[in-house]
Amino acid sequence: MSMLRTLFLSLSLCVSQLAFSWGEFEHMVATDLALEKLPVSVKSRIEQDAYALLRQQETDRRLYLRRNFEGTSPLAKVSLFADSYRSLSVEELYQQFGSSIPSSFVASQNEDTSSWHYKDRPYYTTLTTSLLDGAQCDLEQDRNISWALENLIQAFKDADNDADRQLALALIVHFVVDAHQPLHATTQVDEDCDTDRGGNDFCVEYRVNGLTCETNLHSYWDNALGFFDSYGSVGEAIEFVELVEVDPVRAQVLDPEEWLLEGFRYARFVYSIKDGSGGDQFYTHDGQVISYERLALAADRLARILEGLY
């Protein structure tokens, strides 16, 4: 790749195509599907909390959610908050919602929450492995999605007021779904242990000029490889996903570390696509199957977690 193309690719990936979590549509599908699985009494209490949190949003934000996601639940709408406020420090985030910072987050109160959305496990290609000569890349991050979920669930249980409980709820719902996207569980590394940031620096398709990235790998998987593009509403997509048969034994696994390991096992397939290829029909089809199966599993697990909390 020429130096000029490398520069343009770097800029486009870092600015215009940066993606961090499942798309809004996918979050809402998994969240509302989870709600459908809950007893009416539990669902009612959850929705009261979610609605109270939603009312705190600025008018423009509420209108955006109402226009674009008509018919979705308050919980589905607040499931997007973790992305909306990811650039705020922990202290600013909790101040935004009138909540007190849980003790487990005090040490990181001046940091933002961007690292809470993933936990990178290095994926080595055969070439990389040979260059590393058996060495391993250390990508350990203390504050990751597994850590965040563990502490948020505890914060929910410890909450002694509505505000603290409601914010914990919104964050838990978001991160449970995030943890089921394969590229929130892995990142490709090179011989210098530099990463592609979970596919954010891997270009699936370039624009016509051949210099700017149109779609990176992370955003491609965030949007289920285009699977939901043909659905006009979240409700229509739910009708399909709820038909997916979920293994009841797997659905009972509520350890985020296990979810992430599941996602990592798809790394070989995820990275089987060639740079700039756009993905062939076989890759797209199989990737879509993986995506909606992961969303169905996320919905089942989220329902179990919510019922346990309420």
C-alpha positions in Angstrom: 0.0 0.0 0.0 1.4 3.4 -0.9 2.2 6.0 1.7 -0.6 8.3 0.5 -3.2 5.5 0.6 -2.0 4.5 4.0 -2.5 8.0 5.3 -6.0 8.4 3.8 -7.0 5.0 5.2 -5.7 5.9 8.6 -7.6 9.2 8.7 -10.8 7.7 7.4 -10.8 4.8 9.8 -10.0 7.0 12.8 -12.5 9.7 12.1 -15.4 8.9 9.7 -15.7 5.2 10.2 -14.9 4.7 13.9 -17.4 2.2 15.3 -17.6 0.8 18.8 -20.7 -1.3 19.4 -23.6 -3.1 17.8 -25.7 -0.7 15.8 -28.7 1.0 17.4 -31.1 -1.2 15.5 -29.4 -4.4 16.8 -29.3 -3.2 20.4 -33.0 -2.5 20.2 -33.9 -5.8 18.7 -32.0 -7.8 21.4 -33.4 -5.6 24.2 -37.0 -5.7 23.2 -36.8 -9.4 22.5 -35.5 -9.9 26.0 -38.4 -7.9 27.4 -40.9 -10.2 25.6 -39.5 -13.1 27.6 -40.1 -11.6 31.0 -43.1 -11.9 33.3 -45.5 -8.9 33.0 -44.8 -7.8 36.6 -41.1 -7.8 36.1 -41.4 -6.1 32.7 -43.6 -3.4 34.2 -41.0 -2.5 36.9 -38.2 -2.4 34.4 -40.1 -0.1 32.0 -40.9 2.3 34.8 -37.2 2.7 35.6 -36.3 3.0 31.9 -39.0 5.6 31.3 -37.9 7.7 34.2 -34.3 7.7 32.8 -35.6 8.5 29.3 -37.4 11.6 30.6 -34.1 13.0 31.7 -32.9 13.3 28.1 -32.8 16.5 26.2 -35.8 17.1 23.9 -33.7 16.7 20.7 -32.5 13.3 21.9 -36.0 12.1 22.9 -37.4 13.2 19.5 -34.6 11.4 17.7 -35.4 8.2 19.4 -39.1 8.6 19.0 -38.9 9.4 15.3 -36.4 6.7 14.4 -37.5 3.9 16.7 -41.3 4.2 16.9 -42.9 1.3 18.8 -39.8 0.4 20.7 -39.8 0.2 24.5 -38.3 2.8 26.8 -35.7 0.2 27.8 -34.6 -0.3 24.2 -34.2 3.4 23.8 -32.1 3.8 27.0 -30.0 0.8 25.9 -28.2 3.3 23.6 -27.1 5.6 26.4 -23.7 3.8 27.0 -22.7 4.9 23.4 -24.2 8.4 23.7 -22.1 9.2 26.8 -19.0 7.1 26.2 -16.8 10.2 25.9 -17.8 11.6 29.3 -15.7 10.8 32.3 -17.2 8.4 34.8 -17.7 11.3 37.2 -19.5 13.4 34.5 -21.6 10.4 33.4 -23.0 9.8 36.9 -23.5 13.6 37.4 -25.5 13.7 34.2 -28.1 11.4 35.7 -27.9 12.6 39.3 -26.4 9.4 40.5 -23.6 8.6 42.9 -20.5 6.8 41.6 -20.3 3.2 42.8 -17.3 2.5 45.0 -15.8 0.1 42.4 -15.7 3.0 39.8 -14.2 5.7 42.1 -10.7 4.9 41.1 -11.6 5.5 37.4 -13.8 8.5 37.9 -11.6 10.8 35.7 -11.5 8.3 32.8 -14.1 7.8 30.1 -16.0 4.6 29.6 -14.8 3.7 26.1 -12.9 0.6 27.3 -16.0 -0.8 29.0 -17.4 -1.9 25.6 -15.0 -4.6 24.8 -12.2 -6.9 25.9 -9.5 -7.6 23.3 -8.1 -11.0 23.0 -5.3 -11.2 20.3 -6.0 -13.1 17.2 -2.8 -14.4 15.5 -2.7 -15.3 11.9 -0.3 -18.1 10.9 2.1 -15.5 9.5 2.0 -13.4 12.7 2.6 -16.5 14.8 5.7 -17.4 12.9 7.1 -13.9 13.2 6.4 -13.7 16.9 8.3 -17.0 17.2 6.0 -18.3 19.9 5.8 -15.1 21.9 2.4 -13.7 23.0 1.1 -10.2 22.8 -0.1 -8.8 26.1 -3.3 -6.7 25.5 -4.5 -7.0 29.1 -6.9 -4.2 30.1 -8.1 -3.9 33.6 -11.2 -1.9 32.8 -13.0 -3.9 30.2 -16.6 -5.1 29.4 -16.4 -8.1 31.7 -15.2 -5.9 34.6 -17.8 -3.3 33.9 -20.7 -5.7 33.8 -19.6 -7.4 37.1 -19.4 -4.1 38.9 -22.6 -2.6 37.3 -24.7 -5.7 38.4 -23.3 -5.3 41.9 -24.0 -1.5 41.8 -27.6 -2.3 40.8 -28.0 -4.6 43.7 -26.4 -2.1 46.1 -28.4 0.9 44.9 -30.4 2.6 47.6 -32.2 5.1 45.3 -34.0 5.1 42.0 -31.4 7.2 40.1 -28.5 4.8 40.9 -30.6 1.7 40.0 -31.9 3.2 36.7 -28.5 4.2 35.4 -27.0 0.8 36.2 -29.9 -0.8 34.4 -29.3 1.2 31.2 -25.6 0.4 31.2 -26.1 -3.3 32.0 -28.5 -3.7 29.1 -26.1 -2.2 26.6 -23.0 -4.1 27.7 -24.7 -7.5 27.7 -25.6 -7.0 24.1 -22.1 -5.6 23.2 -20.4 -8.6 24.7 -22.1 -10.8 22.1 -20.5 -9.1 19.1 -17.4 -11.1 18.1 -15.3 -8.0 17.4 -15.8 -6.9 21.0 -13.9 -10.0 22.1 -10.9 -10.0 19.7 -8.6 -8.0 17.7 -6.0 -8.9 15.0 -2.4 -8.3 15.9 0.7 -8.0 13.7 4.3 -9.1 14.4 4.9 -5.9 16.5 1.7 -6.6 18.6 0.0 -3.6 17.0 -3.7 -4.2 16.7 -6.4 -3.3 14.2 -8.6 -2.1 17.2 -11.2 -4.8 16.9 -11.5 -4.4 13.1 -11.8 -0.6 13.2 -8.5 -0.4 11.2 -9.4 -3.1 8.8 -11.1 -1.9 5.7 -13.8 -4.0 4.1 -14.7 -1.7 1.3 -13.0 1.5 -0.1 -14.7 4.4 -1.8 -14.4 4.9 -5.5 -11.2 6.9 -5.0 -9.5 3.8 -3.5 -8.1 5.9 -0.7 -10.9 6.4 1.8 -12.5 3.5 3.7 -16.2 3.2 3.1 -16.8 0.4 5.7 -14.5 -1.1 8.2 -14.8 -4.6 9.6 -16.0 -3.6 13.0 -18.9 -1.4 11.7 -19.7 -4.2 9.2 -20.2 -6.6 12.0 -21.9 -4.0 14.2 -24.6 -3.9 11.5 -24.9 -7.7 11.2 -23.3 -7.5 7.8 -26.4 -5.7 6.4 -28.8 -8.4 7.6 -31.4 -6.0 9.0 -31.3 -3.5 6.2 -34.4 -5.1 4.7 -36.5 -4.7 7.8 -38.6 -1.6 8.2 -38.9 -1.7 11.9 -37.4 -3.2 15.0 -40.6 -5.2 15.5 -40.3 -6.9 12.1 -36.7 -7.9 12.9 -37.7 -9.3 16.2 -40.3 -11.5 14.5 -37.4 -13.2 12.7 -34.9 -13.3 15.5 -37.4 -14.8 17.9 -37.6 -17.8 15.6 -33.9 -18.6 16.1 -33.6 -21.7 18.2 -31.3 -21.0 21.2 -29.6 -23.8 23.0 -31.2 -23.7 26.5 -27.9 -24.9 28.1 -25.9 -22.0 26.5 -28.6 -19.5 27.4 -28.0 -20.3 31.1 -24.4 -19.2 30.9 -24.3 -15.8 32.5 -20.6 -15.3 32.8 -19.4 -12.5 30.5 -16.0 -14.1 30.2 -17.6 -17.1 28.6 -19.6 -14.9 26.2 -16.4 -13.2 25.1 -14.6 -16.6 24.6 -17.6 -17.7 22.4 -17.1 -14.5 20.4 -13.3 -15.1 20.1 -13.9 -18.5 18.6 -15.3 -16.8 15.5 -12.1 -14.8 15.0 -10.7 -17.1 12.3 -13.9 -16.7 10.3 -14.3 -13.0 11.0 -10.8 -12.3 9.7 -11.1 -14.6 6.7 -12.2 -11.6 4.6 -9.6 -9.9 2.4 -8.8 -6.2 2.7 -11.0 -4.1 0.4 -12.9 -7.1 -1.0 -16.3 -6.1 0.2 -17.0 -9.7 1.3 -18.3 -12.4 -1.0 -21.8 -13.8 -0.7 -20.6 -16.8 1.3 -18.9 -14.6 3.9 -21.8 -12.3 4.1 -24.4 -15.1 4.5 -22.4 -17.0 7.2 -21.6 -13.8 9.0 -25.3 -12.8 9.1 -26.2 -16.2 10.5 -23.6 -15.8 13.3 -24.9 -12.3 14.0 -28.6 -13.1 14.4 -27.7 -16.2 16.4 -25.6 -14.1 18.7 -28.4 -11.5 19.1 -30.9 -14.2 19.9 -28.6 -15.6 22.6 -27.9 -12.2 24.0 -31.6 -11.6 24.3 -32.1 -14.8 26.2 -29.3 -14.1 28.6 -30.3 -10.5 29.1 -33.8 -11.7 30.1 -32.4 -14.0 32.7 -30.2 -11.3 34.1 -33.0 -8.8 34.3 -35.4 -11.2 35.9 -32.7 -12.0 38.5 -32.2 -8.3 39.3 -35.9 -7.5 39.6 
